[in-house]
């Protein structure tokens, strides 16, 4: 299953994701984390191909608006990252992510 995002918001935004990855992150919570994809208004990005039904995302716009949920906390870093759920650092901050069901939708429009 693929995961895509479209920026339907009026400002640029950045997206980070969490996805099930027991092979790569088994010792660190079994969930991988990646970020950031930067999308201008109207832009879209393909961010993940997975066999798992669920993933999660966190997004923030340049004007301070955020899209978050109840999954986490998840460590995110100031620049591009590819990590695991339970690997943190003093360089990271913690956010909560919003769950997505890839059997229902493969493209999520952030508005």
SULHUKA-V507444 format. One record per residue. N is the residue number from 1. RES is the residue in three letters. OMEGA is omega as a letter, one per 40 degrees, with the letter a starting at -180 (* if undefined). D_FIRST is the distance of its C-alpha to the first C-alpha in whole Angstrom. Layout:
n:N res:RES omega:OMEGA d_first:D_FIRST
n:N res:RES omega:OMEGA d_first:D_FIRST
This chain:
n:1 res:UNK omega:a d_first:0
n:2 res:UNK omega:i d_first:4
n:3 res:UNK omega:a d_first:7
n:4 res:UNK omega:i d_first:10
n:5 res:UNK omega:i d_first:14
n:6 res:UNK omega:i d_first:17
n:7 res:UNK omega:i d_first:20
n:8 res:UNK omega:i d_first:22
n:9 res:UNK omega:a d_first:25
n:10 res:UNK omega:a d_first:28
n:11 res:UNK omega:i d_first:28
n:12 res:UNK omega:i d_first:26
n:13 res:UNK omega:i d_first:23
n:14 res:UNK omega:a d_first:22
n:15 res:UNK omega:i d_first:18
n:16 res:UNK omega:a d_first:18
n:17 res:UNK omega:i d_first:15
n:18 res:UNK omega:a d_first:14
n:19 res:UNK omega:a d_first:12
n:20 res:UNK omega:a d_first:12
n:21 res:UNK omega:a d_first:14
n:22 res:UNK omega:i d_first:17
n:23 res:UNK omega:a d_first:17
n:24 res:UNK omega:a d_first:18
n:25 res:UNK omega:a d_first:19
n:26 res:UNK omega:a d_first:21
n:27 res:UNK omega:a d_first:24
n:28 res:UNK omega:i d_first:23
n:29 res:UNK omega:i d_first:21
n:30 res:UNK omega:i d_first:18
n:31 res:UNK omega:i d_first:16
n:32 res:UNK omega:i d_first:16
n:33 res:UNK omega:i d_first:17
n:34 res:UNK omega:i d_first:17
n:35 res:UNK omega:e d_first:19
n:36 res:UNK omega:i d_first:20
n:37 res:UNK omega:a d_first:19
n:38 res:UNK omega:a d_first:22
n:39 res:UNK omega:i d_first:21
n:40 res:UNK omega:i d_first:24
n:41 res:UNK omega:a d_first:25
n:42 res:UNK omega:a d_first:23
n:43 res:UNK omega:i d_first:21
n:44 res:UNK omega:a d_first:17
n:45 res:UNK omega:i d_first:15
n:46 res:UNK omega:a d_first:11
n:47 res:UNK omega:a d_first:11
n:48 res:UNK omega:i d_first:8
n:49 res:UNK omega:a d_first:5
n:50 res:UNK omega:i d_first:5
n:51 res:UNK omega:a d_first:6
n:52 res:UNK omega:a d_first:7
n:53 res:UNK omega:a d_first:7
n:54 res:UNK omega:i d_first:10
n:55 res:UNK omega:i d_first:10
n:56 res:UNK omega:i d_first:14
n:57 res:UNK omega:i d_first:15
n:58 res:UNK omega:i d_first:19
n:59 res:UNK omega:i d_first:21
n:60 res:UNK omega:a d_first:24
n:61 res:UNK omega:a d_first:26
n:62 res:UNK omega:i d_first:29
n:63 res:UNK omega:i d_first:31
n:64 res:UNK omega:i d_first:30
n:65 res:UNK omega:i d_first:28
n:66 res:UNK omega:i d_first:25
n:67 res:UNK omega:a d_first:22
n:68 res:UNK omega:a d_first:22
n:69 res:UNK omega:a d_first:21
n:70 res:UNK omega:i d_first:23
n:71 res:UNK omega:i d_first:20
n:72 res:UNK omega:e d_first:22
n:73 res:UNK omega:a d_first:24
n:74 res:UNK omega:i d_first:22
n:75 res:UNK omega:i d_first:24
n:76 res:UNK omega:a d_first:24
n:77 res:UNK omega:a d_first:26
n:78 res:UNK omega:i d_first:28
n:79 res:UNK omega:a d_first:26
n:80 res:UNK omega:a d_first:23
n:81 res:UNK omega:i d_first:22
n:82 res:UNK omega:a d_first:19
n:83 res:UNK omega:i d_first:21
n:84 res:UNK omega:a d_first:20
n:85 res:UNK omega:a d_first:21
n:86 res:UNK omega:i d_first:24
n:87 res:UNK omega:a d_first:26
n:88 res:UNK omega:a d_first:28
n:89 res:UNK omega:i d_first:31
n:90 res:UNK omega:i d_first:33
n:91 res:UNK omega:a d_first:32
n:92 res:UNK omega:i d_first:29
n:93 res:UNK omega:a d_first:29
n:94 res:UNK omega:i d_first:27
n:95 res:UNK omega:i d_first:25
n:96 res:UNK omega:a d_first:23
n:97 res:UNK omega:i d_first:19
n:98 res:UNK omega:a d_first:18
n:99 res:UNK omega:i d_first:15
n:100 res:UNK omega:i d_first:12
n:101 res:UNK omega:a d_first:10
n:102 res:UNK omega:i d_first:7
n:103 res:UNK omega:i d_first:8
n:104 res:UNK omega:a d_first:11
n:105 res:UNK omega:i d_first:10
n:106 res:UNK omega:i d_first:7
n:107 res:UNK omega:i d_first:11
n:108 res:UNK omega:a d_first:13
n:109 res:UNK omega:i d_first:17
n:110 res:UNK omega:a d_first:19
n:111 res:UNK omega:* d_first:23
